[in-house]
Structures are given as structure tokens and as C-alpha cells.
Amino acid sequence: MEIERAREDALVAGVAGAATVALALLSSFTGVVSVATLPTLAPLAVYALYLFSRKGGPYGAADTARNWAVAAAVVGAVVLLASAVL
């Protein structure tokens, strides 16, 4: 595995993991929102999509690790907002 590819994987995994942990902590300890278990894992689903979509190529200009990391963070924020509203 190339070191650059490993860095990209670590970036997306780190952001998805941080979003998942943040959702779990906000739900468990703050009591501000109540997020169920399955929606809490939604950012990790983005990471799984990233992993399974990276088989081979060619990749488009928008298919970057940064965009996947942003997508994982956005999914986490959407789950948090949806849980707060509902």
C-alpha cells in the first residue's frame, strides 16, 4: 500500500470515527439530544462507502479523500440536527 493512500484512508477514517464518537458522547453524557444507535453509526457508513468505492479507478475530480471526510462530517451534523429536531 502506498503511504499517500494510507494517509487518505486515515483522514477519512479519523473524521468518520470522530463524528461517530461525538454523536455518541453528545447523546450519552450531555442529554441535549437522544440519538439512537444506528443513526450514530451513519458517519462510519460513509467511510465504508469510501473504502468500497476505491477499488480500481479511474476516479473523478471530486472523488478525493478530503471530500469524503467532509461528507462524513456533514452526515454526522445532519444526524445530530435531525435528532435535536425530532
C-alpha positions as CSV (number, residue, x, y, z in Angstrom):
1,M,0.0,0.0,0.0
2,E,1.3,3.4,-0.9
3,I,1.9,5.8,2.0
4,E,-0.2,8.5,0.4
5,R,-3.2,6.1,0.1
6,A,-2.7,5.2,3.8
7,R,-2.8,8.9,4.8
8,E,-6.0,9.4,2.8
9,D,-7.6,6.4,4.4
10,A,-6.6,7.6,7.8
11,L,-8.0,11.0,7.2
12,V,-11.4,9.7,6.2
13,A,-11.4,7.1,9.0
14,G,-10.4,9.7,11.6
15,V,-13.1,12.1,10.6
16,A,-15.8,9.4,10.5
17,G,-14.7,8.0,13.8
18,A,-14.6,11.4,15.4
19,A,-18.1,12.2,14.2
20,T,-19.4,8.9,15.5
21,V,-17.7,9.3,18.9
22,A,-19.0,12.9,19.1
23,L,-22.6,11.8,18.4
24,A,-22.3,9.0,21.0
25,L,-20.9,11.3,23.6
26,L,-23.4,14.1,23.0
27,S,-26.2,11.5,23.2
28,S,-24.9,9.7,26.3
29,F,-23.5,12.4,28.6
30,T,-25.0,15.8,27.7
31,G,-28.6,14.8,27.4
32,V,-29.1,17.6,24.8
33,V,-30.0,15.1,22.1
34,S,-31.0,11.5,22.1
35,V,-29.5,9.7,19.1
36,A,-30.3,6.0,18.6
37,T,-27.5,3.5,17.9
38,L,-28.0,3.0,14.2
39,P,-28.0,6.7,13.3
40,T,-25.0,7.2,15.5
41,L,-23.1,4.9,13.2
42,A,-24.0,6.8,10.0
43,P,-20.6,8.5,9.6
44,L,-19.0,5.1,9.6
45,A,-21.2,4.1,6.7
46,V,-19.7,7.0,4.7
47,Y,-16.3,5.6,5.5
48,A,-17.4,2.1,4.3
49,L,-18.7,3.6,1.1
50,Y,-15.3,5.3,0.7
51,L,-13.5,2.1,1.1
52,F,-15.6,0.1,-1.2
53,S,-15.7,2.8,-3.9
54,R,-11.9,2.9,-4.1
55,K,-11.5,-0.4,-5.8
56,G,-9.6,0.4,-9.0
57,G,-10.3,3.7,-10.8
58,P,-10.5,6.0,-12.6
59,Y,-11.6,8.5,-10.1
60,G,-13.3,11.7,-10.8
61,A,-12.0,15.2,-9.9
62,A,-14.5,15.3,-6.9
63,D,-13.6,11.9,-5.6
64,T,-10.9,12.9,-3.1
65,A,-10.3,11.9,0.5
66,R,-11.0,15.4,1.6
67,N,-14.4,15.4,0.1
68,W,-15.2,12.0,1.7
69,A,-14.1,13.3,5.0
70,V,-16.3,16.4,4.6
71,A,-19.2,14.1,3.7
72,A,-18.7,12.0,6.9
73,A,-18.7,15.2,9.0
74,V,-21.8,16.5,7.2
75,V,-23.6,13.2,7.8
76,G,-22.7,13.4,11.5
77,A,-24.0,17.0,11.7
78,V,-27.2,16.1,9.8
79,V,-27.9,13.2,12.2
80,L,-27.2,15.5,15.2
81,L,-29.6,18.2,13.9
82,A,-32.3,15.7,12.9
83,S,-32.1,14.1,16.4
84,A,-32.3,17.5,18.0
85,V,-35.4,18.5,16.0
86,L,-37.2,15.2,16.2
